């Protein structure tokens, strides 16, 4: 009985064991299905992500040209003196914002105001001389008119005397008239001719006097013009005693000091127009095939992480950076190693004034230019080239 029970008990023990194996196998199948489901889902997600990336790259990504070789720039204006003198007053300090036309410093040069006064006096003197000569010309014109009238009268008298001599000469020869009267008439005729010659000489002398006076007027006017030019130069020098900002911006690199002797052309400071910044981005030559003026750009400044600013391509340099170096490279001899060149591209900043005030020249920038607008142009070039190749076969 015991063995049978044991046998029965053994059989009873075996049946539950087979049940646990089935359960484990079922659990393993479910686990494997989950794993395959996860793997399949991951593969599908990876394929979908790859497809999205590929589509994005084909439609957008491959047209984005980026570089971190870019910096903010501004066309700084060097402030220098035009005259020699001592700095008598400093009107600005380092890093100060200034407006266009604002006074920056004063130079003491006492000679220039006196030169301006002297120039004014010379102008007045030249004007007086010219006016005096013109007045004398007017008087001389009246004398000429009077001399011409007297000349005309003398000529009439001389002709009348000559006529009387001609009329009395035959009569005196025939004895009808006394010879003394003919001699008297001849004397009167000679005197009348002499008077006419004297009046002619007087007219000619008056004309020469007018020519001389006209030359004096011209000389006085020339002296006046010279004096006005000297006055203008002196007044310009007086204005240059106050140096003013030619553009609005911020003062930088201030080297001028109170009491310093300055000369024309000496650098005193710089004015940086911080409101007119732009980007100077150096793109590889392989990135410029689709880059055109006016294309949109985005950039980030290292000083403002996470802030994206916008701009557009303003212009492309007419050559690589190496072409404008002091000693351009010459590869005509020796071994040659090809190096990808970089071309400066200027990018205008499309940002409001408040944001621009946070930017400074020289800051590092990472920039990206969207060149999709030129893809059709390149495709048309390729199509035309292919058409020519097909036609040549």
Backbone torsions as a table, in degrees:
resi	resn	phi	psi	omega
1	UNK	NA	-38.7	-178.9
2	UNK	-66.6	-43.5	178.8
3	UNK	-61.8	-38.9	179.4
4	UNK	-64.1	-41.2	177.7
5	UNK	-63.7	-39.9	178.9
6	UNK	-62.6	-40.8	178.1
7	UNK	-62.3	-44.5	177.8
8	UNK	-64.3	-40.0	178.6
9	UNK	-64.0	-37.3	177.9
10	UNK	-62.6	-44.0	178.2
11	UNK	-62.4	-39.5	178.3
12	UNK	-64.6	-33.6	179.7
13	UNK	-72.3	-33.4	-177.2
14	UNK	-69.4	-38.8	-176.3
15	UNK	-60.8	-45.9	175.8
16	UNK	-62.0	-32.8	178.8
17	UNK	-61.1	-46.7	176.1
18	UNK	-60.4	-33.4	177.9
19	UNK	-65.4	-40.0	179.2
20	UNK	-66.9	-37.2	177.3
21	UNK	-62.0	-42.8	178.2
22	UNK	-62.1	-41.1	179.9
23	UNK	-64.3	-42.9	179.7
24	UNK	-63.6	-42.0	178.5
25	UNK	-63.3	-41.2	178.4
26	UNK	-63.0	-42.4	178.3
27	UNK	-63.9	-39.9	177.8
28	UNK	-63.3	-40.1	178.3
29	UNK	-63.1	-42.9	179.5
30	UNK	-63.4	-39.9	180.0
31	UNK	-64.5	-43.0	179.0
32	UNK	-65.3	-38.4	178.1
33	UNK	-63.5	-39.4	177.6
34	UNK	-63.7	-42.6	179.6
35	UNK	-62.2	-47.1	178.9
36	UNK	-63.5	-36.1	177.6
37	UNK	-64.1	-43.6	178.7
38	UNK	-64.2	-45.6	179.3
39	UNK	-62.4	-42.2	178.8
40	UNK	-64.2	-42.0	178.0
41	UNK	-63.1	-44.0	179.1
42	UNK	-62.2	-41.7	178.9
43	UNK	-64.6	-40.5	178.6
44	UNK	-64.3	-42.0	178.4
45	UNK	-63.8	-41.9	179.5
46	UNK	-63.3	-43.2	177.8
47	UNK	-63.5	-42.2	179.0
48	UNK	-64.0	-43.7	178.6
49	UNK	-63.4	-41.5	177.8
50	UNK	-62.9	-41.2	178.6
51	UNK	-64.6	-42.7	178.4
52	UNK	-62.7	-44.0	179.8
53	UNK	-62.8	-41.5	-178.8
54	UNK	-64.1	-45.6	179.5
55	UNK	-63.6	-44.0	179.0
56	UNK	-62.2	-40.4	-179.8
57	UNK	-66.9	-41.7	-178.8
58	UNK	-69.3	-35.9	-176.2
59	UNK	-91.5	-25.7	-172.5
60	UNK	-137.5	-51.6	-168.9
61	UNK	-60.0	-44.4	-175.2
62	UNK	-71.8	-10.8	177.4
63	UNK	-96.1	0.4	178.0
64	UNK	-92.3	114.0	178.9
65	UNK	-101.3	119.2	-174.3
66	UNK	-119.8	155.7	173.7
67	UNK	-160.5	149.5	172.9
68	UNK	-108.8	6.4	175.1
69	UNK	-89.7	67.1	-175.7
70	UNK	-144.4	148.0	-176.1
71	UNK	-145.4	150.7	174.0
72	UNK	-74.6	140.2	-178.5
73	UNK	-133.8	158.5	173.6
74	UNK	-147.9	144.4	-179.5
75	UNK	-82.4	83.9	-178.2
76	UNK	-64.9	145.7	179.7
77	UNK	-109.2	123.4	177.5
78	UNK	-81.8	128.7	179.1
79	UNK	-99.6	124.4	179.7
80	UNK	-138.4	165.1	-178.7
81	UNK	-84.6	150.8	173.8
82	UNK	-102.3	-15.6	-178.0
83	UNK	-129.7	167.3	177.1
84	UNK	-95.3	145.9	178.7
85	UNK	163.8	-175.1	-179.6
86	UNK	-105.0	138.8	177.6
87	UNK	-68.8	114.6	-176.7
88	UNK	-98.7	-19.7	-177.9
89	UNK	-157.0	130.3	174.3
90	UNK	-99.2	121.6	-174.6
91	UNK	-104.6	-4.9	178.4
92	UNK	-137.5	167.2	176.3
93	UNK	-129.2	171.9	-177.3
94	UNK	-58.5	137.0	175.5
95	UNK	69.8	11.4	179.8
96	UNK	-77.9	141.8	174.5
97	UNK	-80.2	135.2	-179.1
98	UNK	-130.5	157.4	176.2
99	UNK	-102.1	160.8	177.5
100	UNK	-63.7	130.2	-178.7
101	UNK	90.0	-5.7	-179.7
102	UNK	-71.6	140.3	179.4
103	UNK	-70.1	134.5	-178.3
104	UNK	-105.6	-43.9	177.8
105	UNK	-160.3	165.6	179.0
106	UNK	-118.3	145.7	178.4
107	UNK	-117.4	132.6	178.5
108	UNK	-88.4	118.2	179.0
109	UNK	-148.9	84.7	-172.4
110	UNK	-66.7	-17.5	-177.7
111	UNK	-68.0	-32.3	-173.4
112	UNK	-69.6	-41.8	175.7
113	UNK	-61.1	-39.4	178.1
114	UNK	-66.6	-35.6	176.3
115	UNK	-64.8	-36.5	177.2
116	UNK	-65.6	-42.1	177.3
117	UNK	-63.1	-42.6	178.3
118	UNK	-63.1	-39.6	178.0
119	UNK	-63.2	-40.5	177.2
120	UNK	-62.9	-41.0	178.8
121	UNK	-64.3	-40.7	179.0
122	UNK	-65.4	-36.5	177.0
123	UNK	-64.2	-44.6	179.4
124	UNK	-63.2	-40.9	179.2
125	UNK	-64.3	-45.0	179.4
126	UNK	-63.4	-39.1	178.3
127	UNK	-64.8	-40.1	178.8
128	UNK	-65.5	-42.5	178.5
129	UNK	-62.3	-42.7	179.3
130	UNK	-64.5	-41.9	179.7
131	UNK	-65.3	-39.9	179.0
132	UNK	-63.9	-44.6	179.7
133	UNK	-64.6	-38.9	178.8
134	UNK	-66.6	-36.5	176.5
135	UNK	-65.1	-41.2	178.1
136	UNK	-65.5	-34.2	176.1
137	UNK	-63.0	-41.2	177.8
138	UNK	-61.7	-43.3	177.5
139	UNK	-63.8	-40.5	-178.6
140	UNK	-67.6	-32.9	176.4
141	UNK	-62.0	-40.6	177.5
142	UNK	-65.1	-39.8	177.8
143	UNK	-64.1	-37.9	179.1
144	UNK	-64.5	-43.3	179.5
145	UNK	-62.2	-41.2	177.7
146	UNK	-65.0	-42.6	179.7
147	UNK	-65.4	-36.6	178.2
148	UNK	-66.1	-39.2	177.7
149	UNK	-64.4	-43.0	178.3
150	UNK	-66.1	-36.0	177.6
151	UNK	-63.8	-42.2	179.3
152	UNK	-63.1	-41.9	178.7
153	UNK	-65.4	-40.1	179.6
154	UNK	-65.5	-38.4	178.8
155	UNK	-65.8	-40.5	178.3
156	UNK	-63.2	-43.0	179.2
157	UNK	-64.1	-39.9	179.6
158	UNK	-66.5	-39.9	178.6
159	UNK	-66.6	-40.1	178.9
160	UNK	-63.6	-41.0	178.9
161	UNK	-66.0	-40.2	178.7
162	UNK	-64.7	-36.1	178.6
163	UNK	-65.8	-41.7	178.5
164	UNK	-63.7	-40.6	178.3
165	UNK	-62.0	-43.4	-179.5
166	UNK	-64.8	-34.0	-178.4
167	UNK	-76.1	-37.4	-177.3
168	UNK	-83.7	-17.8	-176.7
169	UNK	-61.8	-46.7	178.3
170	UNK	-65.7	-36.4	-179.8
171	UNK	-66.5	-41.8	178.8
172	UNK	-67.5	-33.2	179.6
173	UNK	-68.6	-33.9	-179.2
174	UNK	-85.4	-6.4	179.5
175	UNK	88.0	3.7	179.6
176	UNK	-71.9	-30.0	178.8
177	UNK	-125.0	148.9	-179.6
178	UNK	-67.9	147.4	179.6
179	UNK	-67.6	-26.2	-179.5
180	UNK	-65.0	-37.8	179.0
181	UNK	-65.9	-39.4	177.6
182	UNK	-63.2	-40.1	179.2
183	UNK	-64.7	-38.4	178.4
184	UNK	-65.0	-41.4	178.4
185	UNK	-63.8	-39.3	178.5
186	UNK	-65.0	-37.9	177.6
187	UNK	-64.0	-42.6	178.4
188	UNK	-63.7	-39.2	179.4
189	UNK	-65.4	-41.6	178.9
190	UNK	-64.6	-40.3	179.3
191	UNK	-65.9	-39.4	178.8
192	UNK	-64.8	-40.9	177.3
193	UNK	-64.4	-38.9	178.5
194	UNK	-65.9	-40.7	177.4
195	UNK	-63.1	-39.6	178.5
196	UNK	-63.8	-41.9	177.7
197	UNK	-62.9	-40.2	179.1
198	UNK	-63.6	-42.3	178.3
199	UNK	-65.6	-36.6	176.2
200	UNK	-62.6	-42.7	178.0
201	UNK	-64.6	-37.3	178.7
202	UNK	-64.4	-42.4	177.7
203	UNK	-62.0	-47.1	-179.9
204	UNK	-62.5	-39.5	177.6
205	UNK	-63.6	-40.8	178.0
206	UNK	-64.3	-37.9	177.6
207	UNK	-63.8	-42.3	177.9
208	UNK	-64.9	-37.0	178.2
209	UNK	-63.5	-39.4	177.5
210	UNK	-64.1	-42.9	178.4
211	UNK	-60.0	-40.6	178.4
212	UNK	-64.9	-41.9	178.9
213	UNK	-66.2	-37.9	176.9
214	UNK	-63.2	-38.0	175.5
215	UNK	-64.0	-38.0	177.3
216	UNK	-64.7	-39.1	177.2
217	UNK	-62.8	-45.7	179.2
218	UNK	-61.6	-41.5	179.1
219	UNK	-64.3	-42.7	179.1
220	UNK	-63.8	-39.8	178.0
221	UNK	-66.4	-39.5	176.9
222	UNK	-63.5	-41.3	176.5
223	UNK	-63.0	-36.8	176.8
224	UNK	-64.6	-42.9	177.4
225	UNK	-62.7	-42.6	177.7
226	UNK	-62.8	-41.4	179.1
227	UNK	-65.8	-37.6	177.7
228	UNK	-66.3	-38.8	176.6
229	UNK	-63.9	-42.3	177.7
230	UNK	-64.7	-38.3	177.7
231	UNK	-65.1	-42.7	178.5
232	UNK	-61.0	-42.1	178.2
233	UNK	-64.3	-42.1	179.3
234	UNK	-65.6	-41.3	178.0
235	UNK	-65.8	-37.5	176.0
236	UNK	-63.3	-41.3	177.6
237	UNK	-64.1	-36.9	177.1
238	UNK	-64.3	-42.7	177.2
239	UNK	-63.9	-36.5	-178.4
240	UNK	-72.3	-7.1	174.1
241	UNK	-66.5	-20.7	173.6
242	UNK	-111.4	114.3	-179.9
243	UNK	-87.9	128.5	-176.6
244	UNK	-119.2	157.7	179.2
245	UNK	-76.7	131.0	178.7
246	UNK	-83.3	-20.9	178.6
247	UNK	-137.3	161.7	174.6
248	UNK	-83.5	144.0	-179.6
249	UNK	169.1	-152.3	-179.8
250	UNK	-122.1	140.9	-179.1
251	UNK	-75.9	133.9	177.0
252	UNK	-145.0	161.5	178.9
253	UNK	53.0	48.0	-178.5
254	UNK	-77.1	110.8	-179.0
255	UNK	-109.0	-13.9	-179.3
256	UNK	-69.6	144.0	179.6
257	UNK	-132.0	150.3	179.1
258	UNK	-61.9	129.9	-179.0
259	UNK	86.7	-2.9	-179.5
260	UNK	-72.4	140.2	174.7
261	UNK	-85.4	125.1	-177.2
262	UNK	-117.2	153.3	178.7
263	UNK	-126.7	160.4	179.5
264	UNK	-56.8	132.9	178.9
265	UNK	89.4	-8.1	-179.0
266	UNK	-72.0	129.9	-179.6
267	UNK	-71.2	124.8	-179.0
268	UNK	-109.0	-36.0	-179.9
269	UNK	-170.4	177.4	174.5
270	UNK	-128.1	148.0	173.5
271	UNK	-116.2	118.2	-176.3
272	UNK	-100.8	115.9	178.4
273	UNK	-77.0	81.8	-173.5
274	UNK	-66.7	-16.8	177.5
275	UNK	-83.0	-2.6	-179.7
276	UNK	-125.9	51.6	178.3
277	UNK	-79.2	160.0	173.7
278	UNK	-150.8	167.8	179.7
279	UNK	-99.7	140.7	171.0
280	UNK	-116.7	99.1	-176.6
281	UNK	-105.1	131.0	-179.4
282	UNK	-101.3	98.6	-180.0
283	UNK	-91.6	150.1	173.7
284	UNK	-66.3	150.8	-179.5
285	UNK	-62.1	-25.7	178.5
286	UNK	-74.6	-8.8	-179.7
287	UNK	-98.6	-1.2	-171.2
288	UNK	-98.6	-0.8	-176.1
289	UNK	-59.4	-36.1	-178.1
290	UNK	-107.9	2.2	-175.1
291	UNK	-81.7	129.2	-178.2
292	UNK	-135.3	158.8	177.6
293	UNK	-64.8	137.0	178.6
294	UNK	93.8	-8.5	-179.8
295	UNK	-68.6	144.4	-177.7
296	UNK	-72.1	152.7	-179.9
297	UNK	-141.2	151.1	173.3
298	UNK	-125.9	145.6	-179.5
299	UNK	-150.8	157.1	175.6
300	UNK	-125.4	137.0	177.8
301	UNK	-95.7	134.9	-178.4
302	UNK	-59.1	-28.3	-179.6
303	UNK	-75.8	-15.8	-179.4
304	UNK	-126.5	70.6	-176.9
305	UNK	-62.7	137.4	179.0
306	UNK	85.9	-5.8	179.7
307	UNK	-101.1	118.2	-179.9
308	UNK	-99.5	126.5	178.7
309	UNK	-111.8	158.8	-177.0
310	UNK	-118.1	156.0	177.9
311	UNK	-163.0	-166.0	177.4
312	UNK	-152.0	156.0	-179.2
313	UNK	-69.6	118.8	179.9
314	UNK	-88.2	-41.2	-178.6
315	UNK	-168.3	160.0	174.9
316	UNK	-114.9	140.4	-179.4
317	UNK	-64.2	149.3	-179.9
318	UNK	-77.7	9.0	178.9
319	UNK	-172.8	169.7	177.5
320	UNK	-70.5	163.9	-179.4
321	UNK	-60.9	-33.1	-178.2
322	UNK	-68.5	-25.7	-178.7
323	UNK	-69.3	-22.4	-178.6
324	UNK	-103.6	11.4	176.7
325	UNK	-75.2	165.5	-178.1
326	UNK	-61.9	-38.1	178.2
327	UNK	-124.3	91.0	179.3
328	UNK	-58.8	144.4	-178.2
329	UNK	-66.9	143.4	176.2
330	UNK	-120.9	116.9	-176.6
331	UNK	-110.5	25.3	-176.7
332	UNK	-73.3	-24.5	-177.4
333	UNK	-130.5	164.0	175.8
334	UNK	79.7	-177.0	178.5
335	UNK	-72.2	148.1	-177.1
336	UNK	-120.6	129.3	174.2
337	UNK	-120.2	117.5	-177.3
338	UNK	-72.9	128.3	179.3
339	UNK	-124.5	131.1	178.4
340	UNK	-65.4	123.6	-178.2
341	UNK	-86.5	160.2	178.0
342	UNK	-118.4	143.1	-177.4
343	UNK	-118.1	126.5	177.7
344	UNK	-68.1	132.8	177.6
345	UNK	-124.7	126.0	179.3
346	UNK	-91.6	130.1	-178.7
347	UNK	-120.7	122.6	177.4
348	UNK	-78.4	146.2	-177.1
349	UNK	-96.4	123.5	176.8
350	UNK	-102.8	76.8	-178.4
351	UNK	-139.1	157.1	-180.0
352	UNK	-73.9	166.8	-175.1
353	UNK	-64.1	-37.5	-178.6
354	UNK	-62.0	-39.4	179.4
355	UNK	-74.1	-35.4	179.3
356	UNK	-63.8	-28.5	-179.5
357	UNK	-66.2	-17.7	177.9
358	UNK	-84.7	-9.2	-177.0
359	UNK	-99.7	147.0	179.9
360	UNK	-134.6	146.9	177.2
361	UNK	-59.2	140.6	179.0
362	UNK	96.6	-11.8	179.7
363	UNK	-67.2	144.9	179.2
364	UNK	-79.2	145.0	-173.7
365	UNK	-139.3	144.8	169.0
366	UNK	-110.9	124.1	-171.0
367	UNK	-127.7	148.3	177.2
368	UNK	-134.0	131.5	-179.1
369	UNK	-113.2	129.9	177.8
370	UNK	-87.1	111.3	-174.8
371	UNK	-104.1	17.7	-175.9
372	UNK	-63.5	-25.1	-176.2
373	UNK	-64.8	-17.2	-177.2
374	UNK	-103.6	2.8	-175.8
375	UNK	-66.5	-37.1	178.9
376	UNK	-65.5	-35.2	178.8
377	UNK	-62.8	-45.9	179.1
378	UNK	-65.1	-38.4	179.5
379	UNK	-65.1	-38.6	177.5
380	UNK	-64.4	-38.7	177.1
381	UNK	-62.4	-43.2	178.8
382	UNK	-64.0	-41.0	180.0
383	UNK	-64.1	-42.5	178.8
384	UNK	-65.0	-40.3	178.3
385	UNK	-63.8	-41.9	178.7
386	UNK	-65.3	-37.2	178.7
387	UNK	-64.4	-41.5	178.4
388	UNK	-65.8	-39.2	178.4
389	UNK	-65.0	-41.4	179.0
390	UNK	-66.1	-36.6	179.8
391	UNK	-70.2	-27.2	-179.4
392	UNK	-81.8	-10.8	-179.4
393	UNK	-80.0	NA	NA
